[in-house]
Amino acid sequence: MKNTLTRRDFMKVFGLGTASVAAMLALASCGKKEETAPEGEDRDAKVVFDNDSTPFDVSSVTADEVKDFKVGFIFLHDENSTYDKNFLNAAVEACNSFGVPYVLKTNIPEGQECYDTAAELVDDGCNIIFADSFGHEDFMIQAAREFPEVEFCHATGTKAHTEGLENYHNAFAEIYEGRFLAGIVAGMKLNEMIDSGKITADEAKIGYVGAYPYAEVKSGYTSFFLGARYICPSATMEVTFTNSWYDEALEKEGANKLINRGCVLISQHADSMGAPTACEEAGVPDVSYNGSTIDACPNTFLVSSRIDWVPYMQVMIGRTAKKQKINADWTGTLATGSVALTDLNPNTVAAGTQEKLDEVKAMLNDGSLKVFDTATFTVNGETLETYLADINDWGDFTGETESIKDGAFVESFFRSAPSFDIDIDGITNIDA
């Protein structure tokens, strides 16, 4: 049976809290759904969608339950990457909240090195091993198969619900809502620039530096753009890709290319200071990602959205300590504190921005506003009425799961990782 209600819909209709919603979804027929794998796949015939957003009560864990407990972490880069630094900070905070020791492994490539590092962490006595990058997934799965007594948790992956391993789990958050809110800040700035005569309405062009043309990146820049256009209807966007998660030179080059093409505000889904630095040098407003850049870019930084990974890491530690199940997918929300914005830069944001943010956030939380409402965008001039997303990720890049529900694309529900990979009108990929 297809899912027709989101978690927030349950909250709105039944007046339930997050934990109650998760419990109902686990019981309701629309909480778990089955789909048939493509013919000829050497896999189980059914796929069970088992998503959750429930937070964890740290105080419920006793000292005895975390005795001789250790957590291992695998990071693609180190603290010089804003992406990895966000994870590193969360790992330390989450482990400290339980008083458990941890091992941090940085600069681990998306290759066999990931498996080797995971095996080393198992030998080191880790009860849980967490990896933070998309390309780590296959090697984490390899380790999970070999070490069934250890829990393996992975951010941004897509395969936990198809692999059927009890000890392998994916996690993400509804960051598209954070991106949309960051877009509100951008839209307010664009309107200020228009009202002051700095640009005309048809010059309200945003530039976006993306890493790869994956669903995660497309979902992020589309939600950001829709937030900006919610405030500034004339906004358009141009996107360029670096084909790297972290390359400061390429990211700076990409931002400068967009600025030279007339983009008057820049944002990014890439992990270095390249784009923010280019904006500060050019005097162009910037919305960064995964942390504030106000110290380095005081004259151009507006705001940044990020995923707060502490709630999920507390889930994986707490449930493992209490010998409770970790769902195949876990999707943090605004309500669980997993989607966050930095403080606004008071020196750069438009007047009234905080008030508008509070207004829009309230609508996102009560469900009266949906980020991917199909009435707010078109594809080749047409309203999108149906779309099969590649949720199961069998490797054939073929969509199999209807993802338009009640007039909106349902993101990060059938699995935790984003699946919105649609090219909408108003956004141009300048590399195509």
Residue pairs with C-beta under 8 A, 6 or more apart in sequence:
1 29
1 30
1 33
2 30
2 33
2 402
2 405
3 30
3 31
3 33
3 49
3 405
3 410
3 413
3 414
4 30
4 405
4 406
5 13
5 30
5 405
6 367
6 405
6 410
6 413
7 18
7 21
7 22
7 25
7 53
7 333
7 413
8 333
8 365
8 366
8 367
9 367
9 406
10 16
10 21
10 24
10 25
11 17
11 18
11 21
11 367
12 366
12 367
14 20
14 24
16 24
18 53
18 54
18 55
18 333
18 335
18 336
19 54
19 55
21 53
22 52
22 53
22 54
24 31
25 31
25 32
25 51
25 52
26 32
26 52
32 48
32 49
32 50
33 48
33 49
33 414
34 46
34 47
34 48
34 49
35 46
35 47
35 392
35 400
35 401
36 45
36 46
36 47
37 43
37 44
37 45
37 46
37 47
37 162
37 392
37 394
38 394
38 396
38 398
38 400
41 394
43 162
43 164
43 394
44 164
47 161
47 162
47 392
48 161
48 328
49 161
49 329
49 391
49 414
49 415
50 161
50 327
50 328
50 329
51 327
51 328
51 329
51 330
51 331
51 413
51 414
51 415
51 416
52 327
52 329
52 330
52 331
53 330
53 331
53 332
53 333
53 335
53 336
54 315
55 311
55 314
55 315
55 336
55 337
56 311
56 314
56 315
56 317
56 318
56 319
57 318
58 97
58 98
58 314
58 318
60 318
60 322
61 98
61 317
61 318
61 321
61 322
63 99
65 321
65 322
66 98
66 99
66 100
66 317
66 321
68 125
69 98
69 100
69 101
69 127
69 317
69 321
70 100
70 101
70 102
70 103
70 124
70 125
70 126
70 127
71 91
71 95
71 100
71 101
71 102
71 103
71 126
71 127
71 128
71 129
71 130
71 317
72 102
72 103
72 105
72 118
72 121
72 122
72 124
72 126
72 128
72 129
72 130
73 87
73 88
73 91
73 102
73 103
73 104
73 105
73 129
73 130
73 131
73 132
74 105
74 108
74 114
74 117
74 118
74 121
74 129
74 130
74 131
74 132
74 136
75 84
75 87
75 88
75 104
75 105
75 106
75 107
75 108
75 131
75 132
75 133
76 83
76 84
76 107
76 108
76 109
76 110
76 132
76 133
76 135
76 136
76 245
76 246
77 83
77 84
77 106
77 107
77 245
77 246
77 271
78 84
78 85
78 88
78 106
78 107
79 85
79 88
79 106
80 272
81 245
81 246
81 271
81 272
82 271
82 272
82 273
82 288
82 289
82 290
82 291
83 132
83 245
83 246
83 271
83 289
83 290
84 106
84 132
84 271
85 290
85 291
86 290
86 291
86 306
86 307
86 309
87 132
87 155
87 309
88 104
88 106
90 308
90 309
90 310
90 313
91 102
91 104
91 130
91 309
91 313
92 102
92 104
93 310
94 309
94 310
94 313
94 314
94 317
95 101
95 102
95 313
95 317
97 310
97 314
98 314
98 317
98 318
98 321
100 317
103 121
103 124
103 126
105 117
105 120
105 121
108 114
108 117
108 131
108 136
110 133
110 134
110 135
110 136
110 139
111 135
111 139
112 139
114 131
114 135
114 136
114 139
114 140
115 139
115 140
115 142
115 143
118 129
118 131
118 139
118 140
118 143
118 147
118 152
119 143
119 146
119 147
121 129
122 129
122 143
122 147
122 150
126 150
127 150
127 151
127 320
128 150
128 151
128 152
128 153
128 316
128 317
128 320
129 140
129 143
129 150
129 151
129 152
129 153
130 152
130 153
130 154
130 155
130 313
130 316
131 137
131 139
131 140
131 152
131 153
131 154
131 155
132 154
132 155
132 156
133 155
133 156
133 245
134 156
134 157
134 214
134 216
136 154
136 157
137 154
137 157
137 158
137 159
140 152
140 154
140 157
140 168
141 152
141 159
141 163
141 165
141 168
143 150
143 152
144 150
144 152
144 163
144 165
144 167
144 168
145 165
147 167
148 165
148 166
148 167
149 167
150 167
151 167
151 169
151 316
151 320
151 326
152 167
152 168
152 169
153 169
153 170
153 171
153 312
153 316
153 326
154 160
154 168
154 169
154 170
154 171
155 170
155 171
155 172
155 309
155 312
156 170
156 172
156 216
156 417
157 170
157 417
158 170
158 393
158 415
158 417
159 170
159 393
160 168
160 169
160 170
160 328
160 329
160 415
161 170
161 328
161 329
161 392
161 415
162 392
162 393
162 394
168 328
169 316
169 326
169 327
169 328
169 329
169 330
170 328
170 329
170 330
170 415
170 416
170 417
171 312
171 316
171 329
171 330
171 331
171 332
171 416
172 307
172 329
172 330
172 331
172 332
172 412
172 416
172 417
172 418
173 307
173 308
173 312
173 331
173 332
173 333
173 338
173 339
173 412
173 416
174 331
174 332
174 333
174 334
174 338
174 339
174 411
174 412
175 220
175 305
175 306
175 307
175 339
175 418
176 219
176 220
176 222
176 223
176 371
176 372
176 411
176 412
176 418
176 420
177 223
177 333
177 334
177 339
177 364
177 371
178 305
178 306
178 307
178 334
178 339
178 340
178 341
179 219
179 220
179 221
179 223
179 224
179 227
179 305
180 223
180 224
180 226
180 227
180 230
180 360
180 364
180 371
181 227
181 305
181 341
181 357
181 360
181 361
181 364
182 224
182 227
182 267
182 287
182 303
182 304
182 305
182 341
183 223
183 224
183 225
183 226
183 227
183 228
183 229
183 230
183 231
183 287
184 227
184 228
184 230
184 231
184 353
184 356
184 357
184 360
185 287
185 302
185 303
185 344
185 349
185 353
185 357
186 206
186 224
186 227
186 228
186 231
186 232
186 265
186 267
186 285
186 287
186 302
187 227
187 228
187 229
187 230
187 231
187 232
187 235
188 231
188 232
188 349
188 350
188 352
188 353
188 356
189 265
189 285
189 302
189 348
189 349
189 350
189 353
190 199
190 204
190 206
190 228
190 231
190 232
190 235
190 264
190 265
191 231
191 232
191 350
192 350
192 351
193 199
193 204
193 264
194 200
194 201
194 204
194 232
194 234
198 264
199 264
201 232
201 234
202 234
203 262
203 264
204 232
204 234
204 235
204 236
204 264
205 235
205 236
205 237
205 238
205 261
205 262
205 263
205 264
206 225
206 228
206 235
206 236
206 237
206 238
206 263
206 264
206 265
206 266
206 267
207 237
207 238
207 239
207 240
207 255
207 258
207 259
207 261
207 263
207 265
207 266
207 267
208 221
208 224
208 225
208 237
208 238
208 239
208 240
208 258
208 266
208 267
208 268
208 269
209 239
209 240
209 242
209 251
209 254
209 255
209 258
209 266
209 267
209 268
209 269
209 270
209 274
209 275
210 217
210 218
210 221
210 239
210 240
210 241
210 242
210 268
210 269
210 270
211 217
211 241
211 242
211 243
211 244
211 245
211 269
211 270
211 271
212 241
212 243
212 245
213 241
213 429
214 421
215 390
215 417
215 418
215 419
215 420
215 421
216 269
216 417
216 418
217 241
217 269
218 418
218 420
218 421
218 422
218 423
219 411
219 418
219 419
219 420
219 421
220 269
220 418
221 237
221 239
221 267
221 269
221 427
222 372
222 377
222 420
222 422
222 424
222 427
223 371
223 372
223 420
224 267
224 287
225 235
225 237
225 424
225 426
225 427
226 371
226 372
226 376
226 377
227 360
227 371
228 235
228 237
229 235
229 376
229 426
230 360
230 376
231 356
235 426
236 426
236 427
236 428
237 426
237 427
237 428
238 258
238 261
238 263
238 427
238 428
238 429
238 430
239 427
239 428
239 429
239 430
239 431
240 254
240 257
240 258
240 429
240 430
240 431
241 254
241 429
241 431
242 250
242 251
242 254
242 270
244 250
244 270
245 270
245 271
246 270
246 271
246 272
247 270
247 272
247 274
248 272
248 273
248 274
249 274
250 274
251 268
251 270
251 272
251 274
251 275
252 274
252 275
252 277
252 278
253 274
254 270
254 274
254 275
255 266
255 268
255 274
255 275
255 278
255 279
256 278
256 282
257 430
258 266
258 430
259 266
259 278
259 279
259 282
259 284
261 430
263 284
264 284
264 285
265 284
265 285
265 286
265 287
266 275
266 278
266 279
266 284
266 285
266 286
266 287
267 275
267 286
267 287
267 288
267 289
268 275
268 276
268 287
268 288
268 289
269 289
270 289
271 289
271 290
273 293
273 296
275 286
275 288
276 286
276 288
276 293
276 296
276 297
276 300
276 301
277 296
277 297
278 284
279 285
279 286
279 297
279 300
280 286
280 296
280 297
280 298
280 299
280 300
280 301
283 299
283 300
284 300
285 300
285 302
285 348
286 293
286 297
286 300
286 301
286 302
287 302
287 303
287 304
287 305
288 297
288 301
288 304
289 304
289 305
289 306
290 304
290 306
290 307
291 304
291 306
291 342
292 301
292 304
292 342
292 343
292 345
293 301
293 304
294 301
294 342
294 345
298 345
298 347
299 347
299 348
300 348
301 345
301 348
302 344
302 345
302 348
302 349
303 341
303 342
303 343
303 344
303 345
303 349
304 341
304 342
305 339
305 340
305 341
305 342
306 340
306 341
306 342
307 332
307 338
307 339
307 340
308 332
308 337
308 338
308 339
308 340
309 338
310 337
311 332
311 336
311 337
311 338
312 330
312 332
312 338
315 326
315 330
316 326
318 324
319 325
319 326
320 326
329 415
329 416
329 417
330 416
331 412
331 413
331 416
332 338
332 339
333 339
334 361
334 364
334 365
335 365
341 357
344 353
344 354
344 357
360 369
363 369
364 371
370 407
370 408
371 408
371 411
372 408
372 409
372 410
372 411
372 420
373 407
373 408
374 383
374 384
374 385
374 404
374 407
374 408
374 409
375 383
375 407
377 384
377 424
377 425
377 426
378 384
378 424
378 425
379 422
379 423
379 424
379 425
380 425
381 425
384 404
384 409
384 422
385 404
386 402
386 404
387 399
387 402
387 403
387 404
387 409
387 422
388 398
388 399
388 400
388 401
388 402
388 403
389 399
389 400
389 401
389 403
389 414
389 419
389 420
389 421
390 397
390 398
390 399
390 400
390 401
390 419
390 421
391 399
391 400
391 401
391 403
391 414
391 415
391 419
392 400
392 401
401 414
401 419
403 409
403 410
403 411
403 414
403 419
404 410
409 420
409 422
411 418
411 419
411 420
412 418
412 419
423 429
